[in-house]
Amino acid sequence: MNNLFEQVKQLTEEISKEWNKTDSIVSKTVTQMAKLNLELTDNFLELVKNKMPIAARIIARPVYERSVFLQFILHDRREISSRALLFYHSSRLRQYLWLNYILKDPTCFKNFEMEQKWFKKQSQFLKKNKKGTLKNWVSQQIENEKQAFNRIENMVNYCEVSHFDKDERRKTWYRLDPEVFGGNLKISTLSDVSKYVLNDPQNYYYNLFYGIDSLFTHGYLISDIFPEEANEFKIALLNLCLGNLKAMCKFMDLSVNQEKQLNLLTRKVKQLHLNKQPLRLTEFEEKLDDKKLKDKFKVQIEQNFKAYQWLENKHYNYALHILLRTINEQVMSWKWMLSNNSDKRIKLFALTSQIQTISDIYRLCVPNSKEQQKLSHLRRDKKDIYDELANDLMRERTIKKDKQKRRWFVLESNAQTVHSMHQLEHVLLPEDGEFSYLYANGFLSVHVHGINLELPYSIENKTVFLLAGVTDKNACHHVTEKLWNLFKSEE
């Protein structure tokens, strides 16, 4: 299978050179998307080979999202330019917005020496050149990107531009309303895009990557990974990378040899069937054992720190930025479950993990099957146990509103209130919580969702503060170091 991927990679790189003969934002957007997907898939295969399957699963998700977006851009020849440009401006807008949130209070990174120096130097440069403050400059770029996005949307009329009044980041840049654009196709969500471009009516890929895999991304899954599950992801990623290649080739004149290669690869990959994994309900039916759960989760966090170090040694910079987001949420969860009502928190965390997993497996089952019935009963039982445990920690209204039981960390007492991971990070990292959260959970979310393009951001030929791309690992390492110290502080 690894050999097949190498062949897909080689041919994609060849085709990308043809695309890049047209030096435009559109061609750069398309080829960068393909390149970053190949890079992460390569890293995924190596992580699995080196027995780091959890980190592998975490970096797989952006490949899925970016592949779906790339294939949507290339789906219709007439729409390639406009869709690519909408994606491009959405990507830049989101990165600028997260930088703007960080710049609201520069004191939040006062303990990050290198970032503080960079910020001061760039601020002095802007002042000297009479360009105002860095925050004002970034605010202007945000406005420029919004206007550029809106101009394209107004020209192509995929949907009403007013829709984006409630979607500042332009997360739904792909939106398509038939009442405005015509035709019968309606696209409002990533799930819609995925079904459409992957020809996947059961939404198997969406549930696999955006459902089950998101539990790893958000760091709240305590579970084993079996070899056949890793194999399932290998096949899925290979199919996505081949789909990207075919989409890039669709409107090109290929050489006889390239045509031959593509047809051969298509036949070989088609022979690799995606097998739905057998249900393993034993671990869900067992009584929750606090010590066993705690030990397993601790090992998973240690494995991710080890994987981070391995990625750093290999200079796999993009993958380590993605992994940091998960490590951040894992460490916050770990410290909170140890320090606040630990007997209940550990169980609530495990139940959250199980309820989400059961829901995702449910969606992958045959509709109205015995499997679904069994899972439905199991999920209801888990939710009842969850609600009973949560009663002493949060208000009844909060418990009822949280239908999916994801807010296991909430605390509502006379002494202290914690409603979000953002607040929790302030509690656990009083000095550095704001920057650590905004950087790891926010700024890097652009990378985690496969939106980044790794194209330059500059002011007068100087790299913009924090926007040097994944080759700049300083902030990433500094946040990781603080998280490691926090993680080890109880020992």
Salt bridges, closest charged atoms under 4 A:
GLU18 OE2 - LYS21 NZ 3.31
ASP23 OD1 - LYS28 NZ 3.40
ASP42 OD2 - LYS9 NZ 2.64
GLU46 OE1 - LYS314 NZ 3.70
GLU65 OE2 - ARG61 NE 3.11
GLU65 OE2 - HIS449 ND1 3.03
ASP76 OD2 - ARG78 NH2 2.83
GLU113 OE2 - LYS117 NZ 3.48
GLU115 OE1 - HIS478 ND1 2.96
GLU145 OE1 - HIS89 ND1 2.69
GLU145 OE2 - ARG92 NE 3.42
GLU168 OE2 - LYS146 NZ 2.91
ASP177 OD2 - ARG175 NE 3.32
ASP177 OD1 - LYS186 NZ 3.42
ASP213 OD1 - ARG57 NE 2.86
ASP224 OD2 - LYS296 NZ 3.23
GLU228 OE2 - ARG280 NH2 2.26
GLU285 OE2 - LYS374 NZ 3.80
GLU286 OE1 - LYS292 NZ 3.59
ASP290 OD1 - LYS347 NZ 2.92
ASP295 OD2 - LYS291 NZ 2.74
GLU312 OE1 - LYS473 NZ 3.35
GLU312 OE1 - HIS477 NE2 3.20
GLU329 OE2 - HIS218 ND1 3.13
GLU329 OE2 - ARG325 NE 3.97
ASP360 OD1 - ARG363 NH2 2.35
ASP387 OD1 - LYS405 NZ 2.86
ASP392 OD2 - LYS344 NZ 3.49
GLU396 OE2 - LYS400 NZ 3.24
GLU412 OE2 - ARG395 NH1 3.19
GLU412 OE2 - HIS419 NE2 2.69
ASP432 OD2 - LYS482 NZ 3.28
GLU434 OE1 - HIS422 NE2 2.72
GLU434 OE1 - HIS426 NE2 2.56
GLU454 OE2 - HIS447 NE2 3.80
GLU460 OE2 - LYS131 NZ 3.10
GLU490 OE2 - LYS298 NZ 3.97
GLU491 OE2 - LYS298 NZ 2.80
GLU491 OE1 - LYS488 NZ 2.83
